[in-house]
Amino acid sequence: MHQTRVLLVDDSQEFLQALKAFFVQSSELSIVGWAESGVSAVQKVQKLHPDLVFMDISMPGMNGLEATREIKRLSNPPHVIMLTVFDDPEYRRASTAAGADGFISKTELAIEAPIALERLFGMKGIL
C-alpha cells in the first residue's frame, strides 16, 4: 500500500504537535517531516520530496504564500494545502494565486482535511 508522504509547516510548535497527532491516526499518510518557517519548508520539500504539504499562511520571515510560490516552481512539486485561522475570501484568493491546491481553516481541519484528501488523492474515510 502506498502511503501519501506529508510535510507539516507551521510556526507554532503546539499546532505542529496537534497536526502530527491528528494525521498519525491514518495508515494512508506518512508524516515525513515538519518545518517552522517558509524557508525551512522549501528546503525540506527539496530534501524529503513529500506528496503533500500542509502549509500555514502566517509565519514570520517567508510566509506560507511565498513558500508555496517557491515550492510550486520546483520540478514535480507536491500538492500544497494552505492552513489558517483567518478564513476570509482574500486569503483564499491569495492562496489560489500562489498555486495552492486547497485551503483549510484550522478550526475546521477535522472536517475539511478528509474532503481535501479525497479530492486530491482519492482517499475515502481515512480520518
Contacts in CASP RR format, 6 or more apart in sequence:
PFRMAT RR
TARGET T0000
AUTHOR 0000-0000-0000
METHOD contacts of the structure
MODEL  1
MHQTRVLLVDDSQEFLQALKAFFVQSSELSIVGWAESGVSAVQKVQKLHP
DLVFMDISMPGMNGLEATREIKRLSNPPHVIMLTVFDDPEYRRASTAAGA
DGFISKTELAIEAPIALERLFGMKGIL
1 27 0 8 1.000
1 28 0 8 1.000
3 27 0 8 1.000
3 28 0 8 1.000
3 29 0 8 1.000
3 30 0 8 1.000
4 28 0 8 1.000
4 29 0 8 1.000
4 30 0 8 1.000
4 51 0 8 1.000
4 52 0 8 1.000
4 117 0 8 1.000
4 121 0 8 1.000
4 123 0 8 1.000
5 30 0 8 1.000
5 32 0 8 1.000
5 48 0 8 1.000
5 49 0 8 1.000
5 50 0 8 1.000
5 51 0 8 1.000
5 52 0 8 1.000
6 23 0 8 1.000
6 29 0 8 1.000
6 30 0 8 1.000
6 31 0 8 1.000
6 32 0 8 1.000
6 33 0 8 1.000
6 50 0 8 1.000
6 51 0 8 1.000
6 52 0 8 1.000
6 53 0 8 1.000
6 54 0 8 1.000
7 31 0 8 1.000
7 32 0 8 1.000
7 33 0 8 1.000
7 34 0 8 1.000
7 35 0 8 1.000
7 41 0 8 1.000
7 44 0 8 1.000
7 45 0 8 1.000
7 48 0 8 1.000
7 50 0 8 1.000
7 52 0 8 1.000
7 53 0 8 1.000
7 54 0 8 1.000
7 78 0 8 1.000
8 16 0 8 1.000
8 19 0 8 1.000
8 20 0 8 1.000
8 23 0 8 1.000
8 31 0 8 1.000
8 33 0 8 1.000
8 34 0 8 1.000
8 35 0 8 1.000
8 53 0 8 1.000
8 54 0 8 1.000
9 34 0 8 1.000
9 35 0 8 1.000
9 36 0 8 1.000
9 37 0 8 1.000
9 38 0 8 1.000
9 40 0 8 1.000
9 41 0 8 1.000
9 53 0 8 1.000
9 54 0 8 1.000
9 55 0 8 1.000
9 56 0 8 1.000
9 59 0 8 1.000
9 64 0 8 1.000
9 67 0 8 1.000
10 16 0 8 1.000
10 19 0 8 1.000
10 34 0 8 1.000
10 36 0 8 1.000
10 54 0 8 1.000
10 56 0 8 1.000
10 59 0 8 1.000
10 83 0 8 1.000
11 36 0 8 1.000
11 37 0 8 1.000
11 56 0 8 1.000
11 58 0 8 1.000
11 59 0 8 1.000
11 60 0 8 1.000
12 56 0 8 1.000
13 36 0 8 1.000
15 56 0 8 1.000
15 106 0 8 1.000
16 34 0 8 1.000
16 36 0 8 1.000
19 34 0 8 1.000
19 54 0 8 1.000
19 109 0 8 1.000
20 31 0 8 1.000
20 34 0 8 1.000
22 109 0 8 1.000
22 110 0 8 1.000
22 113 0 8 1.000
22 127 0 8 1.000
23 29 0 8 1.000
23 31 0 8 1.000
23 113 0 8 1.000
23 127 0 8 1.000
24 31 0 8 1.000
25 127 0 8 1.000
26 126 0 8 1.000
26 127 0 8 1.000
27 126 0 8 1.000
28 123 0 8 1.000
28 126 0 8 1.000
29 117 0 8 1.000
29 126 0 8 1.000
32 48 0 8 1.000
32 50 0 8 1.000
33 44 0 8 1.000
33 48 0 8 1.000
33 50 0 8 1.000
34 44 0 8 1.000
35 41 0 8 1.000
35 43 0 8 1.000
35 44 0 8 1.000
36 59 0 8 1.000
37 59 0 8 1.000
37 60 0 8 1.000
37 61 0 8 1.000
37 62 0 8 1.000
38 55 0 8 1.000
38 59 0 8 1.000
38 61 0 8 1.000
38 62 0 8 1.000
38 63 0 8 1.000
38 64 0 8 1.000
38 66 0 8 1.000
38 67 0 8 1.000
39 61 0 8 1.000
39 62 0 8 1.000
39 67 0 8 1.000
41 53 0 8 1.000
41 55 0 8 1.000
41 64 0 8 1.000
41 67 0 8 1.000
41 71 0 8 1.000
42 62 0 8 1.000
42 67 0 8 1.000
42 70 0 8 1.000
42 71 0 8 1.000
44 50 0 8 1.000
45 53 0 8 1.000
45 71 0 8 1.000
45 74 0 8 1.000
45 77 0 8 1.000
45 78 0 8 1.000
46 74 0 8 1.000
49 78 0 8 1.000
50 78 0 8 1.000
51 78 0 8 1.000
51 79 0 8 1.000
51 121 0 8 1.000
52 78 0 8 1.000
52 79 0 8 1.000
52 80 0 8 1.000
52 81 0 8 1.000
52 120 0 8 1.000
52 121 0 8 1.000
53 68 0 8 1.000
53 71 0 8 1.000
53 78 0 8 1.000
53 79 0 8 1.000
53 80 0 8 1.000
53 81 0 8 1.000
54 81 0 8 1.000
54 83 0 8 1.000
54 104 0 8 1.000
55 64 0 8 1.000
55 67 0 8 1.000
55 68 0 8 1.000
55 80 0 8 1.000
55 81 0 8 1.000
55 82 0 8 1.000
55 83 0 8 1.000
55 100 0 8 1.000
56 64 0 8 1.000
56 82 0 8 1.000
56 83 0 8 1.000
56 84 0 8 1.000
57 63 0 8 1.000
57 64 0 8 1.000
57 65 0 8 1.000
57 82 0 8 1.000
57 83 0 8 1.000
57 84 0 8 1.000
57 86 0 8 1.000
57 91 0 8 1.000
57 94 0 8 1.000
57 95 0 8 1.000
58 64 0 8 1.000
58 84 0 8 1.000
58 86 0 8 1.000
59 67 0 8 1.000
62 70 0 8 1.000
64 82 0 8 1.000
64 98 0 8 1.000
65 82 0 8 1.000
65 94 0 8 1.000
65 95 0 8 1.000
65 98 0 8 1.000
66 98 0 8 1.000
68 80 0 8 1.000
68 82 0 8 1.000
68 95 0 8 1.000
68 98 0 8 1.000
68 99 0 8 1.000
68 100 0 8 1.000
69 98 0 8 1.000
69 99 0 8 1.000
71 77 0 8 1.000
71 78 0 8 1.000
71 80 0 8 1.000
72 80 0 8 1.000
72 98 0 8 1.000
72 99 0 8 1.000
79 101 0 8 1.000
79 102 0 8 1.000
79 120 0 8 1.000
80 99 0 8 1.000
80 100 0 8 1.000
80 101 0 8 1.000
80 102 0 8 1.000
81 100 0 8 1.000
81 101 0 8 1.000
81 102 0 8 1.000
81 103 0 8 1.000
81 104 0 8 1.000
81 113 0 8 1.000
81 116 0 8 1.000
81 120 0 8 1.000
82 91 0 8 1.000
82 95 0 8 1.000
82 98 0 8 1.000
82 100 0 8 1.000
82 102 0 8 1.000
82 103 0 8 1.000
82 104 0 8 1.000
83 104 0 8 1.000
83 105 0 8 1.000
83 106 0 8 1.000
83 109 0 8 1.000
84 91 0 8 1.000
84 103 0 8 1.000
84 105 0 8 1.000
84 106 0 8 1.000
85 105 0 8 1.000
85 106 0 8 1.000
85 107 0 8 1.000
87 105 0 8 1.000
87 107 0 8 1.000
87 108 0 8 1.000
91 103 0 8 1.000
92 103 0 8 1.000
95 102 0 8 1.000
95 103 0 8 1.000
96 103 0 8 1.000
101 120 0 8 1.000
102 116 0 8 1.000
104 112 0 8 1.000
104 113 0 8 1.000
104 116 0 8 1.000
105 112 0 8 1.000
110 127 0 8 1.000
113 127 0 8 1.000
114 123 0 8 1.000
114 125 0 8 1.000
114 126 0 8 1.000
114 127 0 8 1.000
117 123 0 8 1.000
117 126 0 8 1.000
117 127 0 8 1.000
118 124 0 8 1.000
118 125 0 8 1.000
END
